Amino acid sequence: MESKSLLLNGISWSIFRMGERTWLLRPQIEEGVLEYIHKTTLLLEGSGVEELIDIIPAYDSLTVIFNSSDIDLKKKFSTLNTTVQGVKLQLLIHEVKVCYEVGLDWLEMEQKTRLTKEEIISIHSSKEYTIAMTGFLPGFIFLDGLDERIAASRKKTPRTSVPKGSVGIGGNQTGIYSLESPGGWQIIGKTPQSFFSVDENPPMQLKAGDKVKFIPVSKSEFVEMEKNNG
């Protein structure tokens, strides 16, 4: 149930109780929503707020999880009204090698966009994307900033298995499958790089707000890098 608004990071947020120890916060602004979410995530990560154990950013909301059900959010966050301009994002630009030659859905992509494979590759690899969030399954990377010229609807019949490392387009988003899984995105390439491991802490080095730049590589380069990473 929605409660009264909470003032956090200089703006008002609607609050929804999602469970005994979990709250969903949604910024009450029209523009710059994703940037506010990423900067507020950074603010909370460095806040030292007691009992706060997890922060989960999404496209238009932020979920906070505590280790106790006896939480007063307004009291906990009362001192965190620093404006977003005062929060500096210490974010990284990650270069992701991708072999477009091993894409699985080029015929469908060309039909949907009315562009050639070469044009789609040129557009896709020329952009710098923002990691909007990770989710749907562990390590899946949702990227914001896709050029609308190469937006394409998901497949009518999803695949039961999409290979790990696949780079795809789903609607107006592009993303990376960090694990093998079912999926319905249009697969335009594959990266030999790995972004998720249960043996590491944290399991992902990429985080929401970071930037991604795709670097095209040939099939022979891809095979060699995949062999070395294996």
Helices and strands as residue ranges (DSSP letters): E 6-8, E 11-17, E 22-27, H 33-45, E 52-57, E 62-66, H 73-76, G 84-86, E 93-98, G 100-102, H 106-113, H 117-126, E 128-134, E 141-144, G 148-150, E 159-162, E 166-170, E 173-176, E 181-183, E 186-190, E 211-216, H 219-229
